[in-house]
Amino acid sequence: MELPLDEVLKNHLTLTDRTIALIEKAILSGSMKNGERIVETELARQLGISKAPVREALKKLEGDGIVERLPRKGYIVMPVTRKSVDDFFALMLLLDPPIAKMALRKKNHAICSEIERMIEDMRQSLRSESFDAYLDLNEKFHGLFYQVVENEWITKITQMLRKQARILRSLSLFTKDRFKSSIKEHEAIAKAYLRGESRGLEKAVTYHLERFRANILESKFLETVKPVPLKWTKKETTSNRR
């Protein structure tokens, strides 16, 4: 497992925050695989820090549903299964369309200008094949609707969901064709919002979520990527025989 340390460690963050950013970036880039074991001592060694901030980072990521802790075996990257994908999108379909409609009631010139700018930036990122930039803009585009409604509970509830969405989005946007269809879906959402079409906005957001889900499942990612088997140490094996 190769970890992209340099960019993360340049930021002025606490050791725990740096480690969180590192692990999230490694998962998004594919350096950490679905179900892969995360060894605290190895991660601490690579970062050149003690295990304490690593352990704290993993606890926070567990709370966000990014990693999973297995009894007596430590942490693994949270496995992405068909059920977890279905459960996630069942919730998103309940939240995102009505939130978009709530945001429409707050529509003003500044918000419309920001949406138009984001869409143009997304188009430009595809033209230049800056796919990482597209993922960032994609997340900001959806996050804008959450911000516009100015609802404290929506912010809290969607904070963890947005992290999950970013990871799933990195699995969904795996071909140029999917990127092209993705921008069309976002253009449809933006068009409905700018025109003030409540029903059209709801339909566009719903369609985008349905295609998002379908592309993850159609990618065969869930079939081809399996959790890395945990390796027992000699000490653990001896202990289990007792």
N, C-alpha and C positions, 0 to 999 in steps of 0.2 A: 504494500500500500504506500503510494507516494502522496505526501501531504503538501498542499500549496501554502507554505509558511510565510514566504517573504511579504506578500501583499498584506496579509492579515496583521503581521507584527509591526508594520509601519504605522498603523493607526494608534492613536493615544487612547487605549482602552485598558481596563483592568486585566489582570492575567486570566481571570475567569471569563470575561467578555471576549478576550482574544481567542480563548480555547473554544468557546461556543461558536464564534464566527468561523474558526478554522474547521471544525467538524461539519458545520452546515455547508461550507464551501466544498469540502471534500465529498460530501454526499451528493451535492448538486452536480459536481464535475464528474462523478463516477469513480473517484479515487477510493471512496468507501462504498462497497456494494451492499445491495439489499440483503439484510441478515448477517452482515459481516461482524465478527467479534471485534470489540474495541478494547485493547489492552491498556489499562491505565498507566502502567509503568513504562510501556513503550512510547505512548503518546507524550508523557512527561519528559522522557529522555529526548525525544525529537524536538520538543519545545525548549528544553533546557531549563525546566522549572520543576518544582516539587509536585507531588501527587495531589496535594490539597486543592489547588485551583482546578485541576483536571476533574477531580471527584465532584467538586461543586458544579462545574459546567455540565457534567453528565446528569446530575440530579435535576438541573433546570431543563435540560433537553428532554429528560424523561417526562417531566411535567408538561412539556409541549408536544409530547407524542412523537418525538423525532428518534429517540432511542428507547430501547426496552431493557430492563434489568432482569436477568434470569437468576434465580436462587443459586448461590454457591458457584456461579459461573461468570458473573459480571455482566457487562453491557454489550448489546449488539445493536446495529442499525435496525430500526423498526422494520420488520418485513412488510412489504407491500403485497397484500393478497387481494383476490377478487372481492371478498367480503368487505375488507377495509376500504376499497375503492367505492363499492356500492354504498356503504354506510356514509362515507364522506360526501358523496354527491347527493344522497337523499337529504342530508342536512343543508347543503349548499343551495339546492333547489327550493328549499323552504325559506332561505334567508335572502339570497342575492336578488331575485326578481322584485320582491317588495321593497328591499332597501334601495334599489335603483329608482323605483317609483317615488319613494320618499325623497330621494335626492333631486328628482325632477321638480318637486314642489319648491326646492331652494334654488332653482335655476336663475342664473343672472349672467351678465356679460362676461365677468371675470372667469366664471366656471366654464362657460362655453368656449372662451378663448383658450383656456388651459386644455380642454378636451381636444380642440382642433390642433393645438401644438403637439400634444402627445401622439395623436394619430399620424401626423406628418413625420415626427421623429421615429415612430415605429416603421413607417414606410422606408425612411432613409436607412435605418439599421438593417433592413432586409436587402435593400439595394447594395449596401456595402458588405453584406453577409456578416454583420456584427451581431451574431446570434445571442451572445451574452447580454449585449445592450438591449436587444429585443425583449429578453426575459425580464430585465429590470424595468423596462418601460411598461411591459404587460402587467407586472405587479403594481406599479404606480397607478396605472389606468384604473384598475379595479379598486385600489385603495382610495382613490379620489372620491368614489361614491360613498364609501364608509365615512370619510372625513366630512363630506358635505352635509350629511344628515345631523352631525353634531350631537350624537347620542352616546352618552358615556357607556351604557351597557352594550350597545352594538360594538363599540370600540374594544371593550374587554372580551366579548364573546368571539369576535372575529380575529383577534390578534393571533391566537393559536391556529385558527383555520387558515390564515394567510400564509403561515409558515408551511403548513401541510400542502397548500395549493401550489406554492413555489416548487416544492420537491416533485409533486405530481406533474406540474407543468413541464419540468425538465425531462420527464419521461414521455410526455405527450408530444412535445415539439422535437421529434427525432428525425424528420426529413424536411427538405425544402418545400415539398408539396403541402405538408402540414402547416408550415410557417405561412404559406400563401393563403391557405384557407382560414388560418387564424386571423390574419390581418383583415380579411373580408368580414369575418364575424365581428371584429372590433369596430370596423367601419359602420356596420349595420347598427350596432349599439349606439355609437356616437351620432349617427344620422337621426335615429329615433329620438335621442335625448335633445339634440339641437332643434328638432322640429316640434318638440313638446308633445310627442305622441306616446302617451302612457301605455296604451295597449301594445303598440309596436315595440316599445322599449322592453316590456315584460317578455314578449315573444322572442326578441333578439337575445336577451340575456339567457333565457331558458334554452334556446337552441344552442348557444355557445357552450353552456354547461353540459348539455347532452352530447355534443360533439367532443368536448374535452374528455368526458368519461369514455366514450366509445373509442377514441384514439389510444387511450392508455391500454384498454383491453385488447384492441386490435393489433397493438404492437407486439403481442406475444411476450412482453416483458415478464409478465407473471409466470409464464410457462418456462422461459429459458434461464431466468436468474433465480437461483435457489440459495437459501442461507448457507453460509460457509460452516461446515461441521466444526463444532468446538473441539479443541484438542485437549485431552486430559493430561495433566502433568502426572509424573510417577507418584507423587505424594497423594494427589487426588484419587488415583486409581487404587492405591493401597488402602486409603481411607474408606472407599466405597465397598471394598471387599469385606470389611469388618461387620 
